[in-house]
Amino acid sequence: MSAAPVIRPYRPGDRDAVYDVCVRTAHLGGDSRHIYPDLELMPSIFAGPYLHLEPDLAFVLDDGERAVGYILGTADTAAFVKAYRASWLPMVRGRYPAPDGPPATPGDEMIALMHDPERMLVPGLEDYPAHLHIDLLPGHQRRGHGRALMRAFLDALRRRGVPAVHLGMVTANTAARAFYDRLGFHEIPVADPGPLTYLGRGTD
């Protein structure tokens, strides 16, 4: 009988597994490979920069063989945006140069996002300085692991004196919204949110 999965701090050896989880959950919580065939693209936007810039705020769900889920983020979104532009973009722009015209594919749209970290500075979120991303492989969802990952992340933020956290989720992902509602997140009204809904909560 295999041991129950455990939550632990991220280690550099988890990088490939975290990237894989990101790819397999990046399309409304499901597999994104049919939309973004470059398997480095989505993780290079939504996982890699956090692992590189703030690895101490990354936690994984380990099933005994590999990471099958994760939570990661930043304690200070404004500082993160500056570090992303200064330190992360130079590492990835060789593979993903800035677009020089309108996006022609879904991948092009994501590359445009990659080169616009300032999009994370959304007016109305100033009271929620931290932000996060959480993903679990489907076979490990609805078992309490997401709640436990969130608690590990919130505890780490609270120890740093961070009062509140936000996230942006695709509004169409109703299953994710139900999950966040159960964890005490509330909607934060912002001007022109586009396809996203912004949610927040305190770290207590």
C-alpha positions, -999 to 999 in steps of 0.1 A, spaced: 0 0 0 15 33 -10 19 61 15 -4 91 15 9 121 -4 27 147 17 31 184 14 67 197 16 88 226 4 98 228 -32 132 214 -41 151 221 -74 147 185 -84 109 191 -85 112 215 -114 102 191 -142 73 176 -123 60 211 -115 62 221 -151 44 190 -161 16 197 -136 13 232 -150 10 219 -186 -16 193 -176 -38 219 -157 -33 251 -177 -65 249 -198 -94 256 -174 -79 231 -150 -73 205 -177 -46 194 -202 -33 223 -224 -10 204 -247 -35 205 -276 -35 243 -274 1 250 -264 23 222 -279 54 239 -266 56 223 -232 79 250 -217 56 279 -226 29 279 -200 53 269 -171 77 297 -182 49 322 -174 30 307 -145 55 285 -127 91 291 -136 94 327 -125 81 319 -91 104 289 -86 133 311 -97 125 343 -78 107 330 -47 114 293 -42 108 296 -5 71 303 -12 67 271 -33 53 239 -19 45 206 -36 23 176 -30 46 146 -32 30 112 -39 62 94 -30 75 94 -65 71 130 -78 53 162 -73 16 158 -84 5 193 -73 19 226 -61 13 261 -48 36 290 -55 35 327 -56 50 359 -43 47 379 -11 49 412 -29 34 415 -64 49 449 -71 85 437 -62 79 405 -81 70 423 -113 103 443 -111 123 412 -105 105 393 -132 114 420 -158 150 423 -145 159 387 -139 134 363 -155 127 378 -189 164 378 -199 164 341 -192 135 332 -215 134 359 -242 159 340 -263 134 311 -267 104 334 -266 113 368 -282 88 396 -278 61 396 -305 64 422 -332 28 421 -343 -7 410 -334 -8 374 -320 -17 347 -346 -20 317 -323 -29 310 -287 9 305 -281 16 340 -294 -10 354 -270 8 337 -241 42 350 -252 27 385 -253 16 380 -217 50 367 -208 66 400 -219 40 421 -200 46 414 -163 31 448 -155 -3 432 -163 -1 418 -127 -3 453 -113 -41 456 -113 -56 487 -97 -78 477 -68 -56 449 -55 -32 470 -34 -46 457 -1 -38 421 -13 0 424 -20 7 387 -24 -6 365 -52 -6 327 -59 -10 299 -84 -22 264 -73 -26 233 -94 -32 196 -88 -33 168 -112 -69 156 -116 -64 123 -98 -54 142 -67 -82 168 -66 -111 168 -42 -92 149 -15 -83 179 7 -48 183 -8 -56 217 -23 -68 230 11 -36 217 28 -14 233 1 -32 266 6 -27 264 44 10 259 39 12 289 16 -9 312 38 11 302 69 43 311 51 29 345 41 16 352 76 51 345 91 64 371 67 38 396 80 19 397 47 -18 405 55 -36 393 24 -33 375 -9 -51 376 -43 -54 354 -74 -67 358 -108 -87 329 -122 -104 324 -156 -140 332 -149 -152 302 -170 -135 278 -146 -164 273 -123 -149 243 -105 -120 264 -94 -143 292 -83 -162 267 -61 -129 256 -46 -118 291 -37 -152 300 -23 -149 270 1 -115 283 12 -129 317 22 -119 338 -9 -141 366 -19 -144 385 -52 -125 417 -55 -141 442 -79 -117 457 -104 -122 478 -135 -121 459 -167 -111 424 -155 -114 409 -189 -118 371 -189 -106 369 -153 -122 371 -119 -100 383 -90 -104 368 -56 -87 376 -23 -86 367 14 -65 374 45 -37 352 55 -51 343 89 
